[in-house]
């Protein structure tokens, strides 16, 4: 499940990078992850009133929050894929459940 999702993000990211002549090296994967985390933080701050909404309605900000969350998830998966991280195993080890909707581990 996670691997298939990561492969879908990879295909979209590779296509985007090829169209724009972007070199995706190890630094790129980490920097994009940081960039997307910052963008999510910015929207969350606007939604909570900690930063000015800059003309965005609450509905706009909720949509932007969802979009930036999706971006961050995508870049987490791309980062993990690039570094050959087995996220399913790490989730099972750290969170003590199987991400394939399996039973909770003891």
C-alpha positions in Angstrom: 0.0 0.0 0.0 2.6 2.6 1.0 5.1 1.4 -1.6 2.4 1.7 -4.4 1.5 5.2 -3.2 5.2 6.2 -3.1 5.6 4.9 -6.7 2.6 7.0 -7.8 4.2 10.1 -6.2 7.5 9.2 -7.8 6.0 9.0 -11.3 4.3 12.4 -10.9 7.5 14.0 -9.4 9.8 12.6 -12.0 7.5 13.8 -14.8 7.3 17.3 -13.2 11.1 17.4 -12.8 11.8 16.3 -16.3 9.4 19.0 -17.7 11.3 21.6 -15.8 14.8 20.2 -16.0 15.1 19.8 -12.2 17.8 17.6 -10.9 16.4 15.5 -8.0 19.4 14.6 -5.9 19.6 13.7 -2.2 19.7 17.4 -1.2 16.7 18.1 -3.3 14.5 15.5 -1.6 15.4 16.9 1.9 15.0 20.5 0.8 11.6 19.9 -0.8 10.5 18.1 2.4 11.5 21.2 4.4 9.9 23.6 2.0 6.6 21.8 2.1 6.7 21.6 5.9 7.2 25.3 6.0 4.3 25.9 3.6 2.0 23.7 5.7 3.1 25.6 8.8 2.3 28.9 7.1 -1.2 27.9 6.2 -1.9 26.4 9.6 -0.8 29.6 11.2 -3.1 31.6 9.0 -6.0 29.3 9.7 -5.4 29.5 13.5 -5.1 33.3 13.4 -1.5 33.4 14.3 -0.6 34.9 10.9 -2.7 37.2 8.7 -5.0 35.4 6.3 -3.8 37.6 3.4 -7.3 37.8 1.9 -8.0 34.1 2.1 -11.3 33.0 3.4 -11.5 30.2 6.0 -12.7 27.8 3.2 -9.7 28.8 1.1 -7.4 28.2 4.0 -8.9 24.7 4.7 -8.4 23.8 1.0 -4.8 25.1 1.2 -4.2 23.1 4.4 -5.4 20.0 2.6 -3.2 20.7 -0.4 -0.1 21.4 1.6 -0.7 18.3 3.7 -0.9 16.3 0.5 2.4 17.9 -0.7 4.1 17.1 2.6 2.9 13.5 2.5 4.1 13.2 -1.1 7.6 14.5 -0.2 7.9 12.3 2.8 7.2 9.3 0.6 9.6 10.6 -2.1 12.3 11.1 0.6 11.8 7.6 2.0 11.8 6.0 -1.4 15.0 7.9 -2.4 16.7 6.6 0.7 15.3 3.1 0.4 13.4 3.4 3.7 10.9 0.6 4.4 8.1 2.8 5.8 5.7 -0.1 6.4 8.3 -1.8 8.6 9.2 1.5 10.4 5.5 2.2 11.1 5.0 -1.3 12.5 8.1 -0.9 14.7 7.5 2.7 15.9 3.7 3.0 15.9 3.0 -0.7 16.6 0.4 -1.3 13.9 0.6 -2.6 10.4 -0.2 0.1 7.8 -2.0 -2.4 5.7 -4.9 -2.4 8.2 -3.7 -5.5 9.9 -4.2 -6.2 13.6 -2.4 -4.2 16.2 0.8 -5.8 17.5 1.1 -6.7 21.2 
